[in-house]
C-alpha cells in the first residue's frame, strides 16, 4: 500500500513524463513518445491499484489537483501535436489499401 507522499510522488513523476512526451511529440520522436507513454501507463496502473485507500490532507489534495491540471494540459498539447500526424498516417494507410485493391482488380500498369 502506498503512503500519501508516494501517491504525490507518483503524480509528480507522471507530470515529468508527460512534459517529456510533449517534447517528444514536438520533435516527431514517435518511438520516444511511445516509450514514455508506456511508463506513464505503469504509473497510472500503480495508482489505480493503490490510491483509493489513501486519505490525503487538504494541502496534499491541492497538490494532487495541480498535478492533474498539468497532466491534462500536457495531454491536450500531445493530442494537438499527434492528431495531424495520425490523420496523415490514416490517409496513407487508406491510400495504400486503395492502391492494392486497384492493382488487384486491374493489374499492374
N, CA, C and O of each residue as an XYZ file, in Angstrom:
436
protein
N       0.838     -1.174      0.000
C       0.000      0.000      0.000
C       0.888      1.243      0.000
O       1.917      1.281      0.675
N       0.484      2.249     -0.757
C       1.255      3.494     -0.866
C       0.914      4.454      0.282
O      -0.172      4.413      0.860
N       1.872      5.302      0.578
C       1.622      6.395      1.506
C       1.138      7.607      0.705
O       1.215      7.614     -0.524
N       0.648      8.612      1.391
C       0.198      9.820      0.696
C       1.360     10.489     -0.043
O       1.175     11.038     -1.130
N       2.550     10.443      0.545
C       3.717     11.032     -0.123
C       4.075     10.256     -1.380
O       4.465     10.850     -2.385
N       3.946      8.943     -1.334
C       4.224      8.129     -2.516
C       3.208      8.407     -3.626
O       3.556      8.424     -4.807
N       1.964      8.620     -3.238
C       0.934      8.966     -4.230
C       1.298     10.272     -4.914
O       1.269     10.361     -6.142
N       1.640     11.285     -4.128
C       2.013     12.578     -4.702
C       3.280     12.466     -5.554
O       3.383     13.109     -6.599
N       4.229     11.663     -5.118
C       5.457     11.458     -5.899
C       5.136     10.794     -7.232
O       5.754     11.112     -8.248
N       4.180      9.878     -7.235
C       3.787      9.202     -8.469
C       3.159     10.216     -9.433
O       3.457     10.204    -10.627
N       2.301     11.081     -8.919
C       1.716     12.126     -9.774
C       2.792     13.059    -10.305
O       2.764     13.450    -11.472
N       3.733     13.412     -9.452
C       4.825     14.284     -9.879
C       5.653     13.607    -10.977
O       6.055     14.256    -11.943
N       5.903     12.316    -10.829
C       6.627     11.564    -11.865
C       5.857     11.578    -13.175
O       6.445     11.729    -14.245
N       4.546     11.420    -13.090
C       3.722     11.444    -14.293
C       3.785     12.804    -14.983
O       3.804     12.879    -16.212
N       3.818     13.867    -14.203
C       3.949     15.209    -14.786
C       5.265     15.310    -15.547
O       5.298     15.832    -16.661
N       6.336     14.821    -14.960
C       7.633     14.833    -15.640
C       7.606     14.019    -16.924
O       8.179     14.427    -17.934
N       6.944     12.872    -16.887
C       6.840     12.037    -18.081
C       6.032     12.724    -19.176
O       6.414     12.694    -20.346
N       4.914     13.344    -18.796
C       4.098     13.994    -19.826
C       4.794     15.221    -20.401
O       4.599     15.546    -21.572
N       5.598     15.902    -19.603
C       6.386     17.018    -20.144
C       7.370     16.499    -21.182
O       7.561     17.123    -22.226
N       8.000     15.354    -20.899
C       8.908     14.742    -21.869
C       8.144     14.264    -23.106
O       8.664     14.313    -24.221
N       6.913     13.805    -22.902
C       6.088     13.361    -24.022
C       5.769     14.526    -24.957
O       5.764     14.363    -26.177
N       5.506     15.695    -24.387
C       5.259     16.888    -25.205
C       6.483     17.186    -26.062
O       6.358     17.477    -27.251
N       7.658     17.113    -25.458
C       8.890     17.367    -26.207
C       9.094     16.324    -27.307
O       9.489     16.660    -28.424
N       8.822     15.061    -26.985
C       8.976     14.004    -27.985
C       8.000     14.217    -29.141
O       8.378     14.068    -30.303
N       6.768     14.558    -28.839
C       5.778     14.800    -29.897
C       6.155     16.034    -30.709
O       5.966     16.062    -31.925
N       6.686     17.051    -30.041
C       7.099     18.273    -30.741
C       8.193     18.004    -31.759
O       8.262     18.661    -32.798
N       9.045     17.038    -31.459
C      10.150     16.722    -32.364
C       9.864     15.488    -33.219
O      10.763     14.944    -33.861
N       8.611     15.056    -33.221
C       8.183     13.876    -34.001
C       8.987     12.632    -33.663
O       9.242     11.797    -34.531
N       9.382     12.507    -32.417
C      10.107     11.331    -31.946
C       9.076     10.336    -31.418
O       8.868     10.215    -30.211
N       8.439      9.628    -32.346
C       7.295      8.774    -32.006
C       7.716      7.580    -31.170
O       6.952      7.143    -30.309
N       8.895      7.042    -31.391
C       9.362      5.912    -30.582
C       9.526      6.330    -29.120
O       9.124      5.609    -28.207
N      10.111      7.485    -28.918
C      10.293      8.002    -27.544
C       8.935      8.288    -26.910
O       8.730      8.013    -25.728
N       8.019      8.832    -27.684
C       6.683      9.121    -27.174
C       6.009      7.844    -26.681
O       5.409      7.828    -25.607
N       6.109      6.783    -27.461
C       5.508      5.504    -27.068
C       6.167      4.963    -25.801
O       5.487      4.466    -24.902
N       7.479      5.062    -25.738
C       8.210      4.605    -24.552
C       7.734      5.346    -23.300
O       7.463      4.733    -22.268
N       7.637      6.664    -23.407
C       7.210      7.483    -22.268
C       5.749      7.205    -21.911
O       5.386      7.182    -20.735
N       4.933      7.000    -22.912
C       3.520      6.705    -22.675
C       3.377      5.382    -21.919
O       2.523      5.258    -21.041
N       4.201      4.406    -22.255
C       4.176      3.119    -21.565
C       4.564      3.288    -20.102
O       3.948      2.694    -19.217
N       5.579      4.092    -19.853
C       5.994      4.358    -18.471
C       4.899      5.082    -17.700
O       4.653      4.786    -16.530
N       4.251      6.021    -18.353
C       3.165      6.769    -17.718
C       1.997      5.832    -17.394
O       1.393      5.935    -16.326
N       1.687      4.931    -18.306
C       0.602      3.963    -18.080
C       0.917      3.077    -16.876
O       0.008      2.690    -16.141
N       2.184      2.755    -16.667
C       2.581      1.991    -15.494
C       2.297      2.746    -14.200
O       1.860      2.161    -13.208
N       2.549      4.041    -14.224
C       2.247      4.881    -13.055
C       0.745      4.914    -12.803
O       0.297      4.801    -11.662
N      -0.018      5.067    -13.857
C      -1.481      5.109    -13.733
C      -1.986      3.806    -13.121
O      -2.839      3.823    -12.234
N      -1.462      2.688    -13.590
C      -1.891      1.383    -13.063
C      -1.531      1.250    -11.588
O      -2.333      0.752    -10.798
N      -0.336      1.689    -11.208
C       0.065      1.626     -9.800
C      -0.868      2.476     -8.938
O      -1.253      2.065     -7.844
N      -1.228      3.653     -9.430
C      -2.162      4.498     -8.692
C      -3.540      3.853     -8.623
O      -4.190      3.879     -7.578
N      -3.978      3.284     -9.718
C      -5.300      2.650     -9.763
C      -5.397      1.545     -8.717
O      -6.442      1.378     -8.088
N      -4.334      0.803     -8.530
C      -4.344     -0.317     -7.597
C      -4.183      0.107     -6.138
O      -4.603     -0.613     -5.232
N      -3.575      1.277     -5.910
C      -3.208      1.633     -4.538
C      -3.794      2.928     -4.004
O      -3.866      3.103     -2.788
N      -4.209      3.826     -4.855
C      -4.551      5.168     -4.393
C      -5.857      5.258     -3.627
O      -5.972      6.083     -2.721
N      -6.835      4.446     -3.954
C      -8.168      4.571     -3.350
C      -8.142      4.509     -1.827
O      -8.948      5.165     -1.167
N      -7.247      3.746     -1.279
C      -7.194      3.568      0.174
C      -6.437      4.690      0.886
O      -6.361      4.691      2.115
N      -5.885      5.631      0.147
C      -5.052      6.682      0.737
C      -5.881      7.950      0.963
O      -6.499      8.475      0.036
N      -5.883      8.424      2.195
C      -6.554      9.680      2.527
C      -5.523     10.806      2.466
O      -4.478     10.735      3.112
N      -5.824     11.839      1.690
C      -4.918     12.978      1.566
C      -5.441     14.143      2.398
O      -6.647     14.382      2.466
N      -4.520     14.862      3.025
C      -4.928     16.062      3.748
C      -5.199     17.186      2.733
O      -4.965     17.012      1.537
N      -5.680     18.307      3.201
C      -6.090     19.404      2.314
C      -4.938     19.876      1.424
O      -5.130     20.088      0.227
N      -3.760     20.039      1.991
C      -2.608     20.501      1.212
C      -2.237     19.482      0.135
O      -1.949     19.849     -1.004
N      -2.246     18.228      0.498
C      -1.924     17.171     -0.463
C      -2.960     17.092     -1.567
O      -2.610     16.865     -2.725
N      -4.226     17.275     -1.231
C      -5.269     17.273     -2.262
C      -5.067     18.418     -3.250
O      -5.254     18.244     -4.455
N      -4.685     19.589     -2.741
C      -4.431     20.734     -3.626
C      -3.257     20.449     -4.558
O      -3.303     20.781     -5.742
N      -2.211     19.836     -4.024
C      -1.061     19.471     -4.871
C      -1.483     18.477     -5.929
O      -1.091     18.590     -7.090
N      -2.286     17.495     -5.526
C      -2.771     16.492     -6.478
C      -3.590     17.152     -7.586
O      -3.435     16.811     -8.759
N      -4.445     18.077     -7.228
C      -5.259     18.787     -8.224
C      -4.359     19.555     -9.189
O      -4.609     19.553    -10.395
N      -3.322     20.207     -8.682
C      -2.396     20.930     -9.558
C      -1.678     19.977    -10.510
O      -1.508     20.281    -11.691
N      -1.262     18.836     -9.997
C      -0.615     17.839    -10.859
C      -1.574     17.372    -11.952
O      -1.188     17.244    -13.114
N      -2.820     17.121    -11.574
C      -3.804     16.655    -12.560
C      -4.049     17.729    -13.617
O      -4.177     17.410    -14.799
N      -4.116     18.976    -13.215
C      -4.282     20.069    -14.190
C      -3.117     20.104    -15.170
O      -3.312     20.292    -16.370
N      -1.914     19.925    -14.658
C      -0.738     19.917    -15.534
C      -0.762     18.711    -16.474
O      -0.410     18.829    -17.648
N      -1.178     17.555    -15.958
C      -1.292     16.357    -16.785
C      -2.294     16.570    -17.918
O      -2.044     16.198    -19.064
N      -3.423     17.171    -17.579
C      -4.447     17.415    -18.602
C      -3.971     18.422    -19.649
O      -4.247     18.266    -20.839
N      -3.257     19.452    -19.203
C      -2.735     20.447    -20.149
C      -1.715     19.795    -21.089
O      -1.729     20.045    -22.294
N      -0.840     18.968    -20.536
C       0.141     18.276    -21.382
C      -0.551     17.296    -22.324
O      -0.156     17.162    -23.483
N      -1.570     16.620    -21.837
C      -2.314     15.694    -22.689
C      -2.912     16.432    -23.884
O      -2.875     15.927    -25.006
N      -3.455     17.609    -23.652
C      -4.029     18.408    -24.740
C      -2.946     18.785    -25.756
O      -3.167     18.704    -26.964
N      -1.767     19.199    -25.253
C      -0.663     19.563    -26.148
C      -0.225     18.359    -26.986
O       0.024     18.475    -28.186
N      -0.138     17.209    -26.329
C       0.281     15.996    -27.042
C      -0.725     15.658    -28.133
O      -0.341     15.350    -29.261
N      -2.013     15.714    -27.799
C      -3.032     15.427    -28.813
C      -2.991     16.437    -29.949
O      -3.151     16.066    -31.112
N      -2.782     17.700    -29.632
C      -2.688     18.723    -30.682
C      -1.516     18.438    -31.619
O      -1.590     18.715    -32.816
N      -0.441     17.889    -31.074
C       0.740     17.580    -31.882
C       0.604     16.268    -32.650
O       1.128     16.144    -33.758
N      -0.084     15.300    -32.081
C      -0.160     13.979    -32.717
C      -1.337     13.818    -33.669
O      -1.271     12.989    -34.577
N      -2.395     14.571    -33.496
C      -3.578     14.381    -34.349
C      -3.281     14.615    -35.833
O      -3.724     13.811    -36.653
N      -2.559     15.664    -36.220
C      -2.243     15.817    -37.640
C      -1.424     14.639    -38.178
O      -1.665     14.179    -39.295
N      -0.473     14.157    -37.403
C       0.329     13.018    -37.817
C      -0.539     11.773    -37.961
O      -0.382     11.009    -38.914
N      -1.453     11.571    -37.014
C      -2.350     10.419    -37.080
C      -3.254     10.503    -38.310
O      -3.534      9.484    -38.942
N      -3.709     11.704    -38.650
C      -4.544     11.880    -39.840
C      -3.741     11.547    -41.101
O      -4.254     10.895    -42.010
N      -2.490     11.992    -41.156
C      -1.634     11.674    -42.303
C      -1.404     10.166    -42.405
O      -1.460      9.597    -43.495
N      -1.151      9.538    -41.291
C      -0.929      8.100    -41.267
C      -2.181      7.353    -41.723
O      -2.092      6.399    -42.496
N      -3.321      7.779    -41.253
C      -4.580      7.161    -41.650
C      -4.809      7.312    -43.149
O      -5.223      6.363    -43.815
N      -4.540      8.498    -43.679
C      -4.701      8.724    -45.119
C      -3.731      7.857    -45.911
O      -4.096      7.310    -46.952
N      -2.513      7.729    -45.433
C      -1.515      6.904    -46.107
C      -1.951      5.442    -46.133
O      -1.846      4.774    -47.162
N      -2.435      4.955    -45.007
C      -2.903      3.570    -44.929
C      -4.095      3.361    -45.846
O      -4.179      2.351    -46.546
N      -5.009      4.306    -45.842
C      -6.185      4.213    -46.707
C      -5.774      4.218    -48.175
O      -6.284      3.433    -48.975
N      -4.852      5.105    -48.519
C      -4.368      5.221    -49.897
C      -3.671      3.933    -50.336
O      -3.852      3.474    -51.464
N      -2.877      3.357    -49.440
C      -2.177      2.113    -49.752
C      -3.176      0.987    -49.987
O      -2.998      0.174    -50.894
N      -4.222      0.937    -49.173
C      -5.253     -0.083    -49.355
C      -5.986      0.083    -50.673
O      -6.292     -0.900    -51.349
N      -6.266      1.320    -51.037
C      -6.933      1.601    -52.312
C      -6.038      1.180    -53.472
O      -6.509      0.579    -54.437
N      -4.749      1.495    -53.379
C      -3.808      1.111    -54.435
C      -3.744     -0.407    -54.587
O      -3.684     -0.911    -55.709
N      -3.755     -1.120    -53.505
C      -3.726     -2.588    -53.565
C      -4.980     -3.136    -54.246
O      -4.900     -4.021    -55.097
N      -6.128     -2.601    -53.861
C      -7.377     -3.064    -54.469
C      -7.394     -2.781    -55.964
O      -7.812     -3.631    -56.749
N      -6.944     -1.598    -56.367
C      -6.903     -1.259    -57.792
C      -5.932     -2.167    -58.538
O      -6.225     -2.651    -59.631
N      -4.781     -2.385    -57.933
C      -3.792     -3.252    -58.568
C      -4.316     -4.675    -58.689
O      -4.103     -5.344    -59.700
N      -4.997     -5.124    -57.655
C      -5.559     -6.463    -57.694
C      -6.651     -6.582    -58.753
O      -6.760     -7.599    -59.438
N      -7.454     -5.532    -58.876
C      -8.568     -5.561    -59.823
C      -8.084     -5.376    -61.259
O      -8.508     -6.102    -62.158
N      -7.206     -4.414    -61.472
C      -6.811     -4.055    -62.841
C      -5.403     -4.499    -63.232
O      -5.000     -4.369    -64.388
N      -4.665     -5.020    -62.265
C      -3.298     -5.440    -62.556
C      -2.338     -4.273    -62.542
O      -2.753     -3.115    -62.519
N      -1.078     -4.574    -62.557
C      -0.041     -3.524    -62.573
C      -0.026     -2.835    -63.912
O      -0.171     -3.472    -64.955
N       0.150     -1.529    -63.881
C       0.177     -0.736    -65.114
C       1.561     -0.663    -65.670
O       1.778     -0.037    -66.707
